[in-house]
Amino acid sequence: MGGGPRVPYPKHVWSPAGGWYAQPNNWKKNTAVFMIATLSITALAFKLSADREVRYKMPEEGRFYPSR
């Protein structure tokens, strides 16, 4: 299973994704940093949006709305 051995590839080709068979040693740390940054930006955008929200008629009492 697996389709055979890896094929030879040129070592001088640069790729922003890491090239052939890229598996950096610190991929877990890189993923964690990226996820923290993404969640932080998303939370800041949600907070900014909620702070700037204008309602001309408030939702009925007891009803759910996300920026409460």
Number of C-alpha atoms within 10 A of each C-alpha: 3 5 5 6 6 9 6 7 9 8 8 7 9 10 9 5 7 11 14 15 7 10 9 9 8 8 11 10 10 11 11 11 11 12 12 11 12 11 11 12 12 12 12 11 12 14 13 11 12 13 10 9 9 9 7 5 6 8 11 8 6 6 6 9 9 6 10 6
